[in-house]
Amino acid sequence: MRWRGRHEWPDRPARPKVRRLPAEERDRCLNTMIRAIERSPVLSALSVEVRALRGRFYVERCYWDEDGTMIGTTPLGRITPLADSAASLLLEVEYRQGTWSEIAKGSVQKVMNAIVNDTKGTFHGLGSLNKSLRKAGKGLERLPVKMRGKARFVFSETGQQCSTQEVLFHYFGMPIAVIAKPRVWYWYHRKPHIIEVSRDRQRVLVRFSTSSLSGEFGGTCLYICRDGKWDAYTIRPNQSGDIASAERWLEKRKWRAWT
């Protein structure tokens, strides 16, 4: 056994070998991925698309202006056919430039389910909302929700407790794209919790938090409906105690969110 020097690092594991797909199989996989996106209320609302390029499939979110012109894209992940199995695909996300991390491996359905049902925030974090909408089978129709106590919400028909994303969509009527707007905090797997709600249902203060051995990390977002339109604003920590202080701070900054 060879001893490594003080500054030598372990060898990186070998990258999996890519399998070049015949055109017919590539198109079949691509069409299956597109159908999975079309069946997902969340991915459809977020304008997620997939394309085949240089032997892989790339999943990205597209952004459009009011005239319907695409103004940009955000990469969500890539899917690679593997040489070790005819039915095996590798789903990865890029954490740093050129550094990819495995999320799921398996069939087309398995890797697409990992994207569609994501609840951590790796891709969007709205998996619970996607599941309840799919289960209801009514597209983007909003389901009746009741508020119990300060910040607890349940579905009226079943009494089942709602996730924060389900509350924002069904009870407050927010667009899915607005719910997903604090992308960075979802990306860091911070879980949202409703802290305060205004009486008129036009303002919702949501705290995103996560904990580890290093401590607890969080951030606060004020969802607010102004002139009939919902939007989301990240709030400076020392101004995020309640809705009133968050809104005063935003007004002073002419509605520029904290970055």
BELLIN-V873593 format. One record per helix or strand of 3 or more residues. SS is the DSSP state (H for helix, E for strand). FROM is the first residue (numbers start at 1). LEN is the number of residues. Records with the same first field share a line. If there is no record, write none. Layout:
SS: FROM-LEN, FROM-LEN
//
This chain:
H: 23-17, 41-5, 108-9, 127-10, 164-8, 176-4, 183-5, 237-3, 243-10
E: 48-6, 56-9, 70-13, 89-8, 99-8, 145-4, 152-4, 191-7, 203-10, 215-12, 229-7
//
